[in-house]
Amino acid sequence: MYLSDSEKNLTLDDMKKFNEFYNNKLPESFQDFYLKNNGGFPLNYEDGNIFTLGGFTPVKYGKRPIEKVYQDLVEAFDQLRDMLPFAYDYGGNAFLLSLKANNSFGKIFVFLMDEKEIEFISDSFKEFLEELFS
C-alpha cells in the first residue's frame, strides 16, 4: 500500500523522535506505514474509498505536517489533546489516532469539523488501513 506524492522519506531516527514526542505511544503499524509513506494520496481510487479519505498528513515535512495540524487542532479544540491527526477527508474533517490513556487508546476516530463531534471509525490503525485498502 503505497501513496502518491509523499513527502521526504522519514529516517528511523526521525520516527524515533516523533514517537518520543508522543510518549512512545505510536502503534507499530502506524510507524511502519509512515516509514514507507510519509503522507500522500491513496492510489487507484477513481471511485473514491470507504472513508472518503483525501490524503495522509506527513510527519515533519511539507506545508502542514502532523505536528502543526495537531498543535492547531488542540489550540482550537482541547478535547483533541492526545488525538493524532494523521489524515483528512474531502470535507476537511480530520482522522485521528487516539493516544489517550483510556479505553479509546489506539482506536481511530474522525473529527467532524462542522459539527465539532468525534465519531468512531475502527479499533486500530492496522484495521483502518485494511478497510481502506481492501
Rosetta blueprint (number, residue, H / E / L):
1 M L
2 Y L
3 L E
4 S E
5 D L
6 S L
7 E L
8 K L
9 N L
10 L L
11 T L
12 L H
13 D H
14 D H
15 M H
16 K H
17 K H
18 F H
19 N H
20 E H
21 F H
22 Y L
23 N L
24 N L
25 K L
26 L L
27 P L
28 E H
29 S H
30 F H
31 Q H
32 D H
33 F H
34 Y H
35 L H
36 K H
37 N L
38 N L
39 G L
40 G E
41 F E
42 P E
43 L L
44 N L
45 Y L
46 E L
47 D L
48 G L
49 N L
50 I L
51 F L
52 T L
53 L E
54 G E
55 G E
56 F E
57 T L
58 P L
59 V L
60 K L
61 Y L
62 G L
63 K L
64 R L
65 P L
66 I H
67 E H
68 K H
69 V H
70 Y H
71 Q H
72 D H
73 L H
74 V H
75 E H
76 A H
77 F L
78 D H
79 Q H
80 L H
81 R L
82 D L
83 M E
84 L E
85 P E
86 F E
87 A E
88 Y E
89 D E
90 Y L
91 G L
92 G L
93 N L
94 A E
95 F E
96 L E
97 L E
98 S E
99 L L
100 K L
101 A L
102 N L
103 N L
104 S L
105 F L
106 G L
107 K L
108 I E
109 F E
110 V E
111 F E
112 L E
113 M L
114 D L
115 E L
116 K L
117 E E
118 I E
119 E E
120 F E
121 I E
122 S E
123 D L
124 S L
125 F H
126 K H
127 E H
128 F H
129 L H
130 E H
131 E H
132 L H
133 F L
134 S L
